[in-house]
């Protein structure tokens, strides 16, 4: 019989190796502590048998029985549904099989995944674990050079000068909402809730409802009561508020994003993890950068407080932008009374994948290599766990 710690170690390995984003080991074993907070030993043993791709109950039941676990199909369904409710795995929602009218289940990665599913569930203990793990080791897994990120940074609308008004739709939030979105919901930000539980006050704003969901994701959040539906016109007004407060806009990294995070540099997990690096801009998908004209700058320091990445400093009474830290959000531009700050387009534009499916396919190919991806495709075709 496998020991209890051995079961959690096996589950850790499944998540680390099978998911697009790995689950790296912390020197203090925080990854195992996280799993113990989310899964009972019985649940962990069941989760080891879940694939990285969505599967129906019947398929998981056959695998569980084949691997020697004595359990009824009804009990297995109860365990899987409970894990889904706890935000430990993914079930239903976006992976529901509409064609056959049945729920499907799959493993979840730490982020974007398990961490975000803890909205409304954080305890102080788990919040501390999450922070120590993410800033301790996970940031190196989430942000990797030459690997497409799960999110990208786009400029706040008023930072785009007239020559950029025809910028690609995927770099203009107004165009995204106008042309790509049918339904919108805003929900509480999981990162800000996380910091509230730790009694850490946000340095930027008291706003909490600042995670934006689009289309099917919005419909699900409205249905489960977490989301408040807003019209496009209302969303544009809300965006003006976000811009005034200085939030960074980070939609999903595709041409049809299902969500947009509205972030500050003190609470946002994506930004705080990136700030662990001396050159965070190297890890970002962004087509813009800011530059200050020293002839126009009067040294008011407004841009220093607006920047969420610590990219702006003052030298000899003039603002200087460190391009190793600038992610092109444009917040320093909108409040520069002297018009010294301006956003510029990078020489080489990054076009996001057409869909989140294609994004994660690229990430899998990058992680497993061509041969590993071919073997994975073979397993999918033969109905094996991947």
Secondary structure, DSSP 8 states (H G I E B T S, - for coil): ---HHHHHHHHHHHHHHHSSS-----TT-HHHHHHHHH--HHHHHHHTT--SS-EEHHHHHHHHHHTT----HHHHHHHHHHHHHTTSSEESGGG-BTTTTB-EEE---IIIIIHHHTTTT--HHHHHHHHHHIIIIIHHHHS-TTS--SB--B--GGGS-GGGTT--GGG-HHHHHHHH-S-EEEEE-HHHHHHHHTT---SS-S--EEEEEEHHHHHHHHHTTS-EEE-HHHHHHHHHHHHHHT-EEEEBSBTT-SEEEEE-TTT-HHHHHHTTSTTGGGG---SEEEEE-TTT-----HHHHH-SSS-EEEETTEEEE-TTT-----HHHHT-TTS-EEEEE-SS----BSSHHHHHHHHHHHHHHHHHHHHHHHHHHTT---
